Amino acid sequence: MDYMEVKKVWIEEGCIACGACESECPEVFKMDELANVIEGVSYADFTDGIKSAADSCPVEVIKYSE
């Protein structure tokens, strides 16, 4: 594998509930009043979607570690 897999995902304060993350990667992100990370998901399986969601976040509050 030529890239690092995502091991941890979190959302910092400042979410504006635009829904972009859920649109990009609904397996990992769920919209309630604000965006939430779904627990118990194998984040490594959705590395591309998580990175895409982080890139599409207009307020840049989606963070992840590899």
Secondary structure in CASP SS format (residue, H / E / C, confidence):
PFRMAT SS
TARGET T0000
AUTHOR 0000-0000-0000
METHOD secondary structure of the structure
MODEL  1
M C 1.00
D C 1.00
Y C 1.00
M C 1.00
E C 1.00
V C 1.00
K C 1.00
K E 1.00
V E 1.00
W E 1.00
I E 1.00
E C 1.00
E C 1.00
G C 1.00
C C 1.00
I C 1.00
A C 1.00
C C 1.00
G C 1.00
A H 1.00
C H 1.00
E H 1.00
S H 1.00
E H 1.00
C C 1.00
P C 1.00
E C 1.00
V C 1.00
F E 1.00
K E 1.00
M E 1.00
D C 1.00
E C 1.00
L C 1.00
A E 1.00
N E 1.00
V E 1.00
I C 1.00
E C 1.00
G C 1.00
V C 1.00
S C 1.00
Y H 1.00
A H 1.00
D H 1.00
F H 1.00
T H 1.00
D H 1.00
G H 1.00
I H 1.00
K H 1.00
S H 1.00
A H 1.00
A H 1.00
D H 1.00
S H 1.00
C C 1.00
P C 1.00
V C 1.00
E C 1.00
V C 1.00
I E 1.00
K E 1.00
Y E 1.00
S E 1.00
E C 1.00
END
